[in-house]
């Protein structure tokens, strides 16, 4: 099992961001380095890639406000 986190996009990580878009569905099989989501923080966007192969389990809903470094999904 691997955890997927909202990336830390600022030095102190104090600001919250938004999980802008999921590119996969809950329960979908994914491959390492596959694009999982796009996140946004104060006009800065970043992509979140799968850390390995597995079945993705979404923890955070699309459009939700998320703390930097927070768990957003798990790979089983």
Buried (B, 14 or more C-beta within 10 A) or exposed (E): EBEBBBBBBEEEBEEBBBBBBBEBEEEBEBEEEBEBBBBBBEEEEBEBBBBEEBBBBBBBEEEBEBBBEBEBBBBE
